[in-house]
Amino acid sequence: KIKEALDDMDPATGTTEKAIVAAKKELRELYVDEGLYIVEEEDKYTVESYDVFYDAMEEAEDVLYALSADLDEVEEAYELLEDAIYELEERD
């Protein structure tokens, strides 16, 4: 199994394609399960916090569709979206 993992490893980055696929799966789940629900509830949140969230959604979408996205890009998009979701402020 170690040899198989090493064969899958990208020598330039030291990460495996499997790690990137797994990270993209987690990002996709966050995007779909939480992000798309929030998009439907846009009026519930302040404009400022929603704009930050929406920008994070766009970044996540770009990374999800990018064939050349590396592990760092996927993890960064996940953290950005997760933070934006938790920092959403509801309107008074």
C-alpha positions in Angstrom: 0.0 0.0 0.0 2.8 2.4 0.7 4.3 1.8 -2.7 0.9 2.4 -4.3 0.6 5.7 -2.4 4.0 6.7 -3.4 3.3 5.9 -7.0 0.2 8.2 -6.8 2.2 11.0 -5.2 2.8 14.2 -7.1 6.6 14.7 -6.8 6.3 18.4 -7.1 3.9 18.8 -4.1 4.3 15.6 -2.2 0.5 15.0 -2.1 -1.5 12.3 -3.6 -4.4 12.6 -6.0 -6.5 10.6 -3.5 -5.9 13.3 -0.9 -7.0 16.0 -3.2 -10.1 14.0 -4.2 -11.0 13.5 -0.6 -10.5 17.2 0.3 -12.7 18.2 -2.7 -15.3 15.8 -1.5 -15.4 17.5 1.9 -15.5 21.0 0.2 -18.3 19.8 -2.1 -20.3 18.6 0.9 -19.9 21.9 2.7 -20.8 23.8 -0.4 -23.9 21.7 -1.1 -25.2 20.8 2.4 -24.7 24.2 4.0 -23.8 26.8 1.3 -26.7 26.2 -1.1 -29.2 26.3 1.8 -27.8 29.6 2.9 -28.1 31.0 -0.7 -31.8 30.3 -0.5 -32.0 32.3 2.8 -30.0 35.3 1.6 -32.5 37.8 3.0 -32.0 36.4 6.5 -28.4 37.8 6.7 -26.8 41.2 6.8 -25.6 42.4 3.4 -22.0 42.6 4.6 -21.8 39.1 6.0 -23.6 37.6 3.1 -21.2 39.3 0.6 -18.3 37.6 2.4 -20.1 34.3 2.4 -21.0 34.6 -1.3 -17.4 35.4 -2.3 -16.3 32.3 -0.4 -19.0 30.3 -2.3 -17.6 31.5 -5.6 -14.1 30.6 -4.6 -15.2 27.2 -3.5 -17.0 26.6 -6.8 -13.9 27.7 -8.8 -11.7 25.3 -6.8 -14.2 22.4 -7.2 -14.3 22.8 -11.0 -10.5 23.4 -11.3 -8.8 20.3 -12.6 -5.5 21.6 -11.5 -6.4 22.6 -8.0 -3.8 21.4 -5.5 -4.4 20.3 -1.9 -3.5 23.7 -0.4 -6.1 25.5 -2.7 -8.8 23.0 -1.7 -8.1 23.3 2.0 -7.9 27.1 1.8 -11.3 27.2 0.0 -12.8 24.9 2.6 -11.6 27.1 5.5 -12.7 30.3 3.8 -16.2 28.9 3.2 -16.4 27.4 6.7 -15.4 30.7 8.3 -17.8 32.7 6.2 -20.7 30.4 7.1 -19.9 30.7 10.8 -19.5 34.5 10.6 -22.8 35.1 8.9 -24.8 37.6 10.9 -28.6 37.5 10.9 -30.5 40.7 10.3 -32.3 42.3 13.3 
